[in-house]
């Protein structure tokens, strides 16, 4: 039987959704990216662009005009899939615990054609930071819709495992050693500038 939950379709039996989700190490959800164009505030930038929202379960689109208010225009710029990985649940938890859980839209300027290329949509703040560090892409944050948050929470519940903290063990073989100067008193040298104070004292007596 195929069961649909928060726009994600998984094969499962009956209502055992969580067990079915646990069997999938990755999960995807298509979302439409809403971009807004409005007049720039300086003479060097005629227009400014910003991501405004994501639409869960959206159909494919390519810069389709949605609404217009004077010079301000909103477009369904593209549809991309948010992809979750079972190995990245810590990052998703970090994002959900933020004051305003967000979806991150990664954009890249293009020289011709469409204004911007939507290259990625993610709910991982770690992944978004990696792109921000490169300095080659624009990173836009939009509010995470409730249905996306529920989907992410279910995936985390199915896959997240807390790492057990292991206390570092001290080296018992060296715990009783006492450093008495830089040198080693056991070294028998005629001119040992690194000899320990005890060794030097013995030489002077």
N, C-alpha and C positions, 0 to 999 in steps of 0.2 A: 504494500500500500504506500502511496506517496502522500506525505503530510507536509503542508505549507505552514511555516512559522516565521513571522516577521520578514516575509518576502524571500526566505531561503527555503528551497525545496530539498528534502532529504528523504531517501527511501527508508521506511521503518515500518514496524508492525504495531498496529493499534495506536495507543496514545503514548507509547514509550519514547517520547521525544528526546529526552536527555541522553538515554543510552545510544540512540541513533546519532546524535550530535557528537558524542564522545568518540565514535568510530571514525569521524572525519577530522583529520589533522589540520586541514585548511577549510575555510568556508568563505564564500564570496557573496556580496550583495551589490547589485547595480544601483547607482545613484546618479541623478542628473545634477549638473553643476549650473547654478544660476549666476551669471555675471552681469554687473551693472556698468554702463558707460555714462559718464556725465562730464560736463565741461571742466577743463583744467583750471587751476587757480593761478597759473603763471603763463606768460606768453610763450615759454619754451615747451609747455605740454598742453596741446590743444584739448586732449581728452584724458581722463583718468579712468582706470578700470579697477574693479574690486569684486571679489566673490561675495555673494549675499546669502546663499542658502544651498542646501542639497535636497534633492527630491528622491526619497527611497523608492526603488522599484521602477524608475523611469525608463521609458523606451529610448532607443538611440536617437540622437539629434546632433545637428551641426550648426551652431549659431543661429538658432531659430528665435526670432523676436517674440517675446511673450507679452510685454506691455511697454507703453510709451507715455511719458508725462513731460511734455515740452521737449527739452534737450536731453532729458534723462531716459535711458532705454535699458530694459532688462532683457537678457537673452538666455535661452537654454543652450549653453555653449557646447556641451558635450555630455555624454553619459560614460562614466567609468565605474569599475567595480572596486569597492573596498574589499580587501582580502585580509582575512585573519589567519594567523599561524599559531599552532599550539605552543611553539617555542617562544612566542613573544607576549605571553599573557601578562607578564610584569609591566610591560610598557602600556598595555591597554588599561590595567588597573591604575597606573599613574595618571593616565588621561581622565579616567572616570572620577578620580578623587580630586581633580582640580575644581576650583570654584565654579568655573563654567566649562563643562565638558564640551569638547569641540571636535569637528572634523577638519582636517587640514587638506587644503587644495594646493597642489604644487603646479606652478605655471611657468612657462618658458616663453620669452619674447621670440617672435618670428619676424623675418625681414619682409615677407610678402604674404598676401592671402589673408587668413584669419588674424585677428589682433594678437591672440595669445594661444599657445598650445597647452592644453590641459594634459599633463603627463602622468599625474598620480593623484589619487585621493586616499587618505589614510587616517586611521584613528590612533596611530602611534605617535606620541610627541617625540619619541626618540628618533624615529625615521624622519619626521619633519625637521628636526634639528640638524640631522646629517645633511639634508639638502640646504638648509639655511647656512651651514658652515661653508658650503662650496661657493656661495656667493653668485652662482650662475642662474638661480631660479628665484621666482617670487613665491613666497609662502603666505597663503591667506587662511585665516581661521573663520569658520562659520559655526553657529550653534549646532550641537548634535541633536537631531530629532529624537523624540522619545522612542520611536520604533527602532531606531538604530542603537540607541543605548540599551534597550531590552535585549536586542540580538547579541550585542557585545557581552553583556552580563551573562547571558546563557552560555556563550562560548567559554567565558572565563570559568564559570561554575563547572563546566564539563572537563576542562583541561588544566587549570592552574594547580600547581603543587608548590607549596612553600619550601624553600631551600632550608635544610637543617644547618644551623650554625655550628661549626666545629672549632672548639677552642684550640689554639695553637699550643702544642706541647713543647716545653722547654727541653733543651739538650742536657740531660742529666749527667752526661759524661763531663761537661764543662762547668756545671753549676758551682763547684767548689774551688775552681781555679781563681787565683787572685793575681792580678797583674802588678808586679813589683818593678816598675820602671819599664822602659822600652825593650831592653835587652833580655837575654836569657842567662841566668846565673850559672847554668850548666856548661856554657860555652867557655872553653879555656883558650883565651886569645891574649897575645901580648899587648894589643892596643885595641880594645873593644869599646868604641865610643858609645855603643848602645847597651852596654852591660847594665845590670840592675844596680840600684844603690847598695844592696847588701853585698854584692860581689865586689864592688869598688871598695867598700869599707874593708873587706877581708884583705884586699891587696895592699892597702895602706898601712895595715897593722904589722 
